[in-house]
Amino acid sequence: MTSQDNLTGNEAKTGSTFAVGVVIGVLGLKGVLKVRPETNNPDLLSNIKSVEIATTKGIKTAHKVQSVKYEKRNLVLSLKEISDRNHAESLIGSTITTTRDQIRALDEDEFWMTDLIGAQVYSTEGTHLGTICDIVGQAGDFLEMKRLTPADADTVLLPFVKAIVPTVDIANKRIEIVNLPGLLD
């Protein structure tokens, strides 16, 4: 139901940033970067044209993408301005971002994680229950909700499936859940 990473409905926010990943290595002599993706759906990145690299020292530089491929759970990224291994190696540990308007549109019932964090949670009967404070699981399997009124635990995990979470309204930062017996215990 989610697309990790950072999880609008189908609208990409023009100009807002999207974390592509972290440089973890170099391939070959021509400065090709090996990047650990920040998304569990790397197909979202198949058409990116430009990125920004922020080094571990905080220096940011813009780059044109020559090619992007997904191999062995990592992105292989070739950038126009990086043409040798030494330059590429100096970027290991750097964070790569792009703009959301370059990302493939999400399918229906897919959401950016960052759009879910902070959403108010209500029961389908209208009772305000809490706020989404985290997404748990590699595929965004659970929403962690901070309770409005703490009980035994301050937070509770909600299975992020249509049967439990029938309504996600990103524009209004509102999520409705079916409050099944025992769900919030």
C-alpha positions in Angstrom: 0.0 0.0 0.0 3.0 2.3 0.5 5.9 3.2 -1.6 8.8 3.6 0.8 10.7 6.5 1.0 10.0 9.1 1.6 5.5 7.9 1.0 0.9 12.5 -2.2 -1.3 10.2 -3.8 -0.6 10.5 -7.4 0.5 14.1 -7.4 4.2 14.8 -7.2 5.1 17.9 -5.3 7.0 20.1 -7.8 10.3 21.2 -6.4 10.2 19.2 -3.2 13.1 16.8 -2.7 13.1 13.0 -2.9 15.9 11.0 -1.4 17.4 8.8 -4.1 20.0 7.1 -1.9 23.5 7.0 -0.4 26.7 6.4 -2.4 28.2 3.1 -1.2 30.8 2.4 -3.8 32.2 2.9 -7.3 32.0 0.6 -10.4 34.8 0.6 -13.0 37.2 3.4 -13.9 34.7 5.9 -15.4 33.2 7.2 -12.1 30.0 5.2 -12.1 28.3 5.3 -8.6 26.9 2.4 -6.7 24.0 3.8 -4.7 21.9 2.2 -1.9 18.4 3.3 -2.8 16.2 5.0 -0.2 13.1 3.4 -1.8 11.8 -0.1 -2.0 10.5 0.7 -5.5 13.5 1.8 -7.6 11.4 1.8 -10.7 10.2 5.2 -9.4 13.7 6.5 -10.3 13.9 5.2 -13.9 13.4 8.6 -15.6 15.4 11.0 -13.4 17.4 13.6 -15.4 19.2 15.5 -12.6 20.3 15.0 -9.0 21.9 16.9 -6.2 24.8 15.3 -4.2 25.4 16.4 -0.6 28.8 15.3 0.6 29.5 14.3 4.2 31.1 17.7 4.5 27.9 19.4 3.5 28.9 20.5 0.0 26.1 20.3 -2.5 26.5 20.0 -6.2 24.0 19.5 -9.1 24.6 16.8 -11.7 23.0 15.6 -14.9 22.1 11.9 -15.0 23.5 9.9 -18.0 22.0 6.6 -17.0 20.4 4.9 -14.0 19.9 1.1 -13.6 18.9 -1.2 -10.8 21.3 -4.1 -10.2 21.6 -6.5 -7.3 19.5 -4.3 -4.9 21.5 -1.2 -5.7 21.2 1.7 -8.2 24.0 2.1 -10.7 24.2 5.8 -11.5 26.3 7.4 -14.2 26.5 11.2 -14.0 27.8 13.6 -16.7 30.0 15.6 -14.4 31.7 12.6 -12.8 34.0 10.8 -15.3 36.8 9.2 -13.2 37.0 6.7 -10.3 38.9 9.1 -7.9 36.2 11.7 -8.1 33.5 9.0 -7.6 35.3 7.5 -4.6 35.4 11.0 -3.0 31.6 10.9 -3.0 31.2 7.6 -1.0 28.9 8.3 1.9 27.2 11.3 0.1 23.5 11.6 -0.1 21.8 11.9 -3.5 18.4 13.7 -3.9 16.3 14.7 -6.8 13.0 16.6 -7.2 9.7 14.8 -6.8 8.5 16.1 -10.2 11.1 13.7 -11.8 9.7 10.7 -10.0 7.2 8.4 -11.7 3.7 9.0 -10.5 2.6 6.6 -7.8 -0.2 4.1 -8.4 -3.5 4.4 -6.6 -3.2 3.5 -3.0 0.5 4.2 -2.9 1.8 7.0 -0.7 5.0 8.7 0.2 6.0 7.9 3.7 6.8 11.5 4.5 3.2 12.4 3.6 1.9 9.9 6.1 4.0 11.0 9.0 2.1 13.5 11.1 -1.3 12.5 9.7 -4.2 12.5 12.2 -5.8 9.1 12.8 -9.5 8.8 13.3 -11.8 5.8 13.6 -14.4 5.3 10.9 -16.9 6.4 13.5 -15.1 9.8 13.8 -13.2 9.4 17.1 -9.7 11.1 17.0 -7.2 8.4 18.1 -3.8 9.8 17.5 -1.0 10.8 15.0 1.1 8.7 12.7 4.7 9.0 14.0 6.6 6.4 12.0 6.3 3.7 9.3 7.6 0.3 10.2 8.7 -2.5 8.0 10.7 -2.5 4.8 7.6 -2.3 2.6 5.7 0.1 5.0 3.7 -2.8 6.5 2.7 -0.9 9.6 1.8 2.6 10.6 3.0 3.6 14.1 0.4 5.7 15.8 1.2 7.9 18.8 -1.9 7.7 20.9 -3.9 10.8 21.7 -4.3 9.5 25.3 -1.5 7.2 26.3 -2.6 3.8 27.7 -0.2 1.0 28.5 2.0 2.1 25.6 2.4 5.5 24.0 2.3 4.0 20.5 0.6 1.2 18.7 1.3 -0.5 15.3 -1.5 -0.5 12.8 -1.4 -3.0 9.8 -1.3 -0.8 6.7 -3.8 -2.8 4.7 -7.0 -1.6 3.0 -9.2 -3.6 5.4 -7.8 -1.8 8.4 -7.0 1.6 6.8 -9.7 2.2 4.2 -9.2 6.0 3.9 -6.0 8.0 3.4 -6.5 11.7 2.7 -3.1 13.1 2.1 -4.4 16.6 1.3 -6.0 16.9 4.7 -3.4 14.7 6.5 -6.2 12.4 7.8 -6.3 8.6 8.0 -9.3 6.6 9.0 -9.0 3.1 10.5 -11.5 0.4 11.2 -11.1 0.1 15.0 -11.5 -3.7 15.4 -11.7 -5.2 18.9 -8.2 -5.6 20.2 -6.5 -3.5 17.5 -5.5 -0.7 19.9 -4.8 -2.9 22.9 
